[in-house]
Amino acid sequence: MTDIFFSYSSADRERVRPVRDALVAQGFEVFWDQEVPTGLDWDSWIRQHLGKCKCAMAFWSAASVASDNVRHEAMVAKQQGKLISVLLEPLTIQQFPMGLYAQQAANLADWNGDPNHKEWRKLRRVYEAKLIPTWVRQQLDELEAELVGERARREGVERRDKTLQAQIAKEAETQLALQRERDSAFDEIAALKLTVQELTRARSEAEARETNTLQQIAALKVTVDEVTRARSDAEQRLSKIRQLKGKEIVRSISPFLLAAAVATVGIWTYQLVWPAPQPLPAVITVSTSDLEAKLNAAEAERQRLTDEIQHQAKAVAEAQTKLQAAQAELQIQAKTARDADDKRKAAEADQQRLKDEVQRQTSQGNVAELSGQLDSEKRLTARALAQVEVLNQQIAALRRQLSALEAALDASEKKDKEAQSRIADLGQRLNVALAQRVQELSRYRSDFFGRLRTILGNRPDIRIVGDRFVFQSEVFFDTGKATLDKPEGRAELDGLATALLELEKKIPGEIPWVLRVDGHTDVRPIYSPQFKNNWELSVGRAISVVQYLISKGVSPQRLVAAGFGEFQPIDADKTEEAFSRNRRIELKLTER
């Protein structure tokens, strides 16, 4: 049996081919061949496959809308409850065939073969509902619901994971920023400590130099005092020496020597005027030499003392200059010390500011473990390491959760694949079973039709059309009536009942076969107090046939009555012959 019947315009064949390929890939049997085998007419060939199919897809386009065959096939499929409308291109209400616009259609105008396309999934739900048994559909729906739930749980876990990752990243950035601020503060504190140490060392050196300079100044003062005292002593000794020398000279000089000295002076004066030398008496020369030597010695002593005094004065001046330089340097060092002290105070203020900032951040709850970091580096490092360890544990826990989720998802995907495999296997088995049952039913139907043909003979008012026996209504009923008043009609039904009873014994009970009795009328309206319209008349005639067969022993579970009114004519002409052909009772052996 054909699963899906395709109705389309030959101009759309290549546009329909991808749909056919997708359905065949799913294991469905598709009838879409428009070539009629030799020996069969087009109407019988199409009706045969349209009647056998489980569903019919009508592909609508500008070309198919203009096709009488496509419109007719779609109308027949709609009346049989098999129609699935598919749009190959957008159509307006005016373009769409009358009576078929209300049919819900899947729009495959922009479908490119994607199985997850919205309209394809919509179409798939429709044809699966018609082709797949209810219990298989329920299992598929349950599995799909489980997959949807699992996907939702997975997406929720992924969202929570992303949120946690973002929180961890934000916390890590905060930690890094605080660590950078802490390191910067520590660097500034270390630099300030080095600066303070350097200033302290410079101050100590300045104080040492100041002390040394003061000691040198004190030593120079002592030296100046000693030199001053030595100068005073020297001047006193020189004065005394001069007095003593004068007295000695006065005592040692006799009147004669005085006269000689006067004469000598006179001679020296004369020699200065007249340089020609004159010999002096020896006594005077000797005395004068001694005196001159003593005077020279005294003068030399005086000169030495003067030089020493000048040297000491120069040393005192140099000491004073050094003292002034030392005082100036001391002032510079004092200023440097004051600047260092100011810098130290500024560093302490910055350090206090950083402490206040850290305390403020701590009081705000940003980083609780940073409290006291500036007070204790070891404690800060320990807490930071502890927090990093906690974060690592959280990350490890998240990774374990992700691994568990991935394992669960893998298991779910595996379960999904197994379910899909089971579904495919069930589908194949179902198709095989259905094919076997169809083959069995076809075989029994052939036997039944052969038996029925033998019973009924070759009457002109009874025809075989495809898989149906067609009786003219006049065989059983009078015009406008639904009661079996004709004996020849009941005789035909007796033979039919006998054949059905024999068939019921042959066909296995697990094959769900039924005999469908279809009532049809012509297009002329009926005027009867019993029947308001042709629908009621066609249904009433079908029910009468079914009730008569039941009265002959046929199981009610194997019979179905259906009325189609005037809406499925086999002859569209408006002649009496066409009306007669359209008034008919059709018998069809089919599945329940």
Buried (B, 14 or more C-beta within 10 A) or exposed (E): BBBBBBBBBEEBBEBBEEBBEBBBEBEBBBBBEBEEEEEEEEBEBBBBBBBBBBBBBBBBBEBBBEBEBBBBBBBBBBEBEBBBBBBBBEBEEEBBBEEBBEBEBBBBEEBEEEEEBEBBEBBBEBBBEBBBEEEBBEBBEEBEEBBEEBEEBBEEBEEEBEEBEEEBEEBEEBBEEBBEBBEEBBEBBEEBEEBBEEBBEBBEEBBEBBEEBBEBBEEBBEBBEEBBEBBEEBBEBBEEBEEEBEEEBEEEBEEEBEEBBEBBEEBEEEEEEEEEEEEBEEEBEEBBEEBEEBEEEBEEBBEEBEEBBEEBBEBBEEBBEBBEEBBEBBEEBBEBBEEBBEBBEEBEEBBEEBBEEBBEBBEEEBBEBBBBBBEEEEEBEEBBEEBEEEBEEBBEEBEEBEEEBEEBBEEBEEBBEEBEEEBEEBBEEBBEEBEEBBEBBBEBBEBBBEBBBEBBEEEEBBBEBBBBBBBBBBBBBEEEBBEBEBEEBBEBBBBBBBBBBEBBEEBEEEBEBBBBBBBBBBBEEBEEEEBEEBBBBBBBBBBBBBBBBBEBEBEEEBBBBBBBBBBBBBEEEEEEEBBBBBBBBBBBBBBE
